[in-house]
Amino acid sequence: MNSPFGGVWVVFRRELVTVRRTPGYAVLAAGLLVVLAGLVAVGGGGATGFVPAVVDLLLPAEVLVPLLAVVLGYRSLFADAASGELSVIRTYPVSATGYVLGVLLARTVALVALVGGPFALVGTYVWLTAAPDTGIFATHAGVDSPVLFVRFIALVVPFGAAYLALSAAVSTVATSRRSAVALALLALLGGVLAGDLAVLRSLSAGASPGGIAGSVALSPNGAFRGLVFEHVIGVAFAPEGGFVETGRAVASLVGWTVGGTVVSVAAVAFGPRVGVAVERLRGSVGR
């Protein structure tokens, strides 16, 4: 248990129990399923094919997936700190790294179930209701395929994981439940809107579209959108690609996830020491 990863499994199991005992998460998953199914039914993607369904779901996914990820993550670390349980946990041979990784891994498993499940059910619905030729697995460009929808789901998960890590990181600096909610909403709005607003500002300032193509992937939403166009929608309609640099987009999603995790570990490891130092400073000033 002296390893920096000590206690990961113990915390992981504990956190899964916490998630399982929170019925609100299941309600959110059911709500997501209703929204996705309604969008596919109204948009016509369910009767047309997998790629049209992805087109219908892409923009809503850019908002709904981060929202659910933030709901899963915004109290994941704050709750233990606020209740005092974190201090008790740290008395056991559980490192800060092990604690944060255990919590985030458990929440990521929950994310896969609560977000991936509804998307998978919608994909099954499309498979059963779309035109007969959509059941053919794509072997060349221009053919709709369930494989493309599976790719879409596979991209949704790391996209949500990036927001999960970010929301967990901002929760470590919250001082109350209200501030945790406010910080989580700020992270959500910043991630969803900041990247696109920066691109629009650059375009309005006279930048060429080709010149800003690389910067689009720097935000989680831009990276996710670019990967979907490159590896899902573009396979059927624009096989030449060029929507985004895959390596840069993947590195962006991984970077946001790892960055949020590192901030969380640092906050859990050094937060109490910083608090003690601040109190000592206040005491010396008061004298």
C-alpha positions as a printed Julia matrix, in Angstrom:
287×3 Matrix{Float64}:
   0.0    0.0     0.0
   3.07   2.27   -0.04
   2.74   2.61   -3.78
   1.39   5.96   -5.06
  -1.39   3.89   -6.6
  -2.2    2.19   -3.33
  -5.88   2.0    -2.45
  -7.18   2.45   -6.0
  -9.21  -0.76   -5.92
 -10.65  -0.1    -2.47
 -11.73   3.44   -3.37
 -13.0    2.24   -6.76
 -15.35  -0.29   -5.18
 -16.52   2.21   -2.55
 -17.29   4.81   -5.22
 -19.19   2.34   -7.38
 -21.42   1.58   -4.4
 -22.0    5.31   -3.93
 -23.0    5.73   -7.57
 -25.25   2.67   -7.49
 -27.06   4.05   -4.44
 -27.77   7.38   -6.14
 -31.06   6.93   -8.05
 -30.79  10.36   -9.65
 -28.1    9.1   -12.01
 -30.4    6.42  -13.4
 -33.09   9.06  -13.9
 -30.62  11.19  -15.85
 -29.71   8.22  -18.05
 -33.39   7.54  -18.73
 -33.9   11.21  -19.59
 -30.92  11.12  -21.95
 -32.37   8.06  -23.67
 -35.74   9.78  -24.15
 -34.09  12.9   -25.59
 -31.82  10.96  -27.96
 -34.64   8.72  -29.16
 -36.88  11.73  -29.71
 -34.21  13.56  -31.69
 -33.56  10.57  -33.93
 -37.29  10.01  -34.47
 -38.02  13.66  -35.25
 -34.87  14.14  -37.33
 -35.56  11.08  -39.46
 -32.16   9.52  -38.84
 -33.73   6.39  -37.41
 -35.39   5.62  -40.72
 -32.47   6.7   -42.9
 -29.34   5.14  -41.45
 -26.56   5.29  -38.92
 -24.65   8.26  -40.33
 -27.79  10.45  -40.62
 -28.57   9.48  -37.01
 -25.08  10.6   -35.98
 -25.67  13.91  -37.77
 -28.9   14.35  -35.8
 -27.19  13.52  -32.5
 -23.84  15.3   -32.86
 -24.84  18.78  -31.71
 -27.05  17.55  -28.82
 -24.24  15.21  -27.76
 -21.85  18.17  -27.51
 -24.11  19.63  -24.81
 -25.76  16.63  -23.14
 -22.66  14.45  -22.69
 -20.66  17.21  -20.94
 -23.71  18.04  -18.82
 -24.11  14.47  -17.57
 -20.35  14.13  -17.06
 -20.31  17.31  -14.98
 -23.23  16.05  -12.89
 -21.26  12.86  -12.24
 -18.06  14.69  -11.38
 -18.82  17.98   -9.7
 -19.28  16.46   -6.21
 -17.11  13.37   -6.65
 -14.22  14.83   -4.62
 -15.95  17.73   -2.92
 -18.47  15.53   -1.06
 -15.82  13.6     0.86
 -13.92  16.78    1.73
 -17.09  18.58    2.88
 -18.31  15.69    5.02
 -14.91  15.07    6.58
 -14.7   11.55    5.15
 -11.62  12.48    3.13
  -9.66  13.09    6.33
 -10.71   9.66    7.58
  -9.83   8.01    4.27
  -6.38   9.62    4.29
  -5.64   8.03    7.69
  -5.64   4.67    5.92
  -2.78   3.62    3.6
  -4.47   5.28    0.62
  -2.37   7.75   -1.35
  -3.78  10.94   -2.85
  -3.13   9.52   -6.31
  -4.83   6.24   -5.45
  -7.83   8.02   -3.98
  -8.36  10.31   -6.99
  -7.79   7.53   -9.53
 -10.19   5.22   -7.69
 -12.91   7.89   -7.64
 -12.44   8.92  -11.27
 -12.21   5.35  -12.57
 -15.45   4.44  -10.82
 -17.15   7.56  -12.15
 -15.84   6.77  -15.64
 -17.37   3.29  -15.44
 -20.64   4.96  -14.44
 -20.24   7.37  -17.36
 -19.84   4.48  -19.8
 -23.04   2.91  -18.49
 -25.14   6.06  -18.11
 -24.07   7.71  -21.39
 -22.91   4.82  -23.55
 -26.0    2.76  -22.7
 -28.57   5.22  -24.1
 -26.5    5.82  -27.24
 -26.16   2.06  -27.76
 -29.92   1.58  -27.39
 -30.54   4.33  -29.93
 -28.09   2.63  -32.29
 -29.98  -0.64  -31.87
 -33.22   1.19  -32.68
 -31.67   2.58  -35.87
 -30.44  -0.88  -36.84
 -33.97  -2.28  -36.47
 -35.85   0.54  -38.19
 -33.55   1.9   -40.91
 -33.5    0.86  -44.55
 -32.24  -2.67  -45.24
 -28.9   -1.58  -46.73
 -27.84   0.09  -43.48
 -27.19  -3.34  -42.02
 -24.25  -3.83  -44.36
 -20.87  -3.34  -42.71
 -18.9   -0.72  -44.57
 -16.02  -1.98  -46.66
 -15.69   1.16  -48.76
 -16.69   4.8   -48.62
 -20.31   5.73  -49.09
 -21.87   2.7   -47.39
 -23.73   3.25  -44.13
 -22.71   0.89  -41.34
 -23.33   0.08  -37.69
 -19.55   0.16  -37.29
 -19.69   3.92  -37.82
 -22.21   4.31  -35.0
 -19.98   2.19  -32.74
 -17.13   4.58  -33.57
 -19.36   7.47  -32.58
 -20.08   5.89  -29.19
 -16.38   5.13  -28.76
 -15.65   8.85  -29.21
 -18.45   9.92  -26.87
 -16.84   8.14  -23.91
 -13.41   9.92  -23.9
 -15.22  13.17  -24.64
 -17.31  12.74  -21.51
 -14.28  11.55  -19.52
 -12.52  14.86  -20.24
 -15.41  16.8   -18.7
 -15.62  14.36  -15.81
 -11.98  14.98  -14.92
 -12.38  18.75  -15.32
 -15.47  18.92  -13.13
 -13.78  16.8   -10.46
 -10.78  19.16  -10.54
 -12.85  22.31  -10.07
 -14.78  20.64   -7.25
 -11.58  20.41   -5.21
 -11.5   24.2    -4.78
 -15.18  24.53   -3.87
 -16.01  25.62   -0.33
 -19.71  24.77   -0.42
 -22.21  22.82   -2.47
 -23.38  26.04   -4.08
 -19.88  27.02   -5.1
 -19.29  23.49   -6.42
 -22.35  23.85   -8.66
 -21.27  27.3    -9.8
 -17.74  26.16  -10.63
 -19.05  23.09  -12.45
 -21.4   25.22  -14.57
 -18.53  27.59  -15.33
 -16.37  24.68  -16.5
 -19.27  23.36  -18.58
 -19.97  26.68  -20.28
 -16.29  27.34  -20.79
 -15.72  23.97  -22.43
 -18.83  24.04  -24.59
 -18.66  27.65  -25.72
 -15.13  29.0   -25.27
 -13.5   27.08  -28.11
 -16.14  27.95  -30.68
 -16.26  31.59  -29.57
 -12.48  31.83  -29.95
 -12.73  30.42  -33.47
 -15.5   32.84  -34.43
 -13.5   35.74  -33.03
 -10.46  34.69  -35.07
 -12.55  34.45  -38.22
 -14.1   37.86  -37.62
 -10.6   39.26  -37.16
  -9.66  38.06  -40.65
  -7.97  34.73  -39.95
  -8.23  32.15  -42.73
 -10.24  28.98  -42.03
  -7.21  26.88  -42.92
  -5.07  28.76  -40.45
  -7.3   28.03  -37.46
  -8.01  24.39  -38.3
  -5.36  23.21  -35.86
  -6.63  25.3   -32.98
 -10.17  23.9   -33.27
  -9.03  20.63  -31.7
  -7.66  22.34  -28.6
 -11.05  22.43  -26.85
 -12.79  19.17  -25.86
 -15.82  19.97  -28.02
 -13.7   20.91  -31.03
 -11.64  17.74  -30.71
 -14.73  15.56  -30.37
 -16.54  17.21  -33.28
 -13.49  16.97  -35.51
 -12.99  13.29  -34.74
 -16.64  12.53  -35.47
 -16.45  14.31  -38.81
 -13.13  12.67  -39.63
 -13.89   9.07  -38.65
 -17.69   8.75  -38.74
 -19.51  11.23  -40.97
 -16.61  11.82  -43.34
 -16.15   8.1   -44.0
 -19.49   8.04  -45.79
 -19.58  11.5   -47.38
 -16.01  12.83  -47.58
 -13.52   9.93  -47.52
 -10.61  12.28  -48.27
 -10.88  13.58  -44.69
  -9.01  16.66  -43.59
 -11.52  17.82  -40.98
  -9.05  17.6   -38.11
  -5.63  16.18  -37.32
  -6.49  12.96  -35.51
  -3.37  12.88  -33.34
  -3.87  16.43  -32.15
  -7.56  15.87  -31.39
  -6.9   12.67  -29.43
  -4.04  14.35  -27.57
  -6.41  17.2   -26.68
  -9.0   14.89  -25.09
  -6.29  12.92  -23.27
  -4.62  16.13  -22.17
  -7.8   17.58  -20.65
  -8.46  14.29  -18.84
  -4.92  13.91  -17.52
  -4.71  17.6   -16.64
  -7.9   17.48  -14.6
  -6.7   14.34  -12.84
  -3.32  15.88  -11.97
  -4.97  19.01  -10.57
  -7.27  16.84   -8.46
  -4.35  14.79   -7.09
  -2.42  17.95   -6.26
  -5.43  19.49   -4.52
  -6.08  16.37   -2.43
  -2.39  15.92   -1.58
  -1.47  19.51   -0.77
  -4.82  21.14   -0.01
  -4.72  20.42    3.75
  -1.14  21.71    3.99
  -2.08  24.88    2.17
  -5.03  25.34    4.52
  -2.81  24.95    7.58
  -0.29  27.43    6.14
  -3.05  29.95    5.5
  -4.37  29.6     9.04
  -0.9   30.08   10.48
  -0.42  33.16    8.33
  -3.72  34.57    9.51
  -2.73  33.89   13.12
   0.62  35.64   12.75
  -1.0   38.64   11.09
  -3.62  38.84   13.84
  -0.93  39.13   16.44
